[in-house]
């Protein structure tokens, strides 16, 4: 008999922030969504068979979403999280910028004044005087 999948993982609850729009009141808010982080154990359990060992070699760390619904902070109605992703692999997050880095990059871009457009490089059709609608 094969082992249950939970025998291969250590589970730890986790909360992650998500920005969702309520379908009723159309307001966008940040919500705390509960997840379970499953990290692969360092070795195969002792009572595992050959099929279990082969399955253990293919397993990856992942996040499993627990909450399927959240309550709108504005209107108080429950709505489903509009995502088909209830399972996310942890290695997909590596290399992605986190929210703090994105906010810092946006703030730095806002501090730099935008250069005025160079009017000398506009095409001639935009710079020549108009002759009216009859041309």
Order of alpha helices (4+ residues) and beta strands (2+ residues): beta-beta-alpha-beta-beta-beta-beta-alpha-alpha
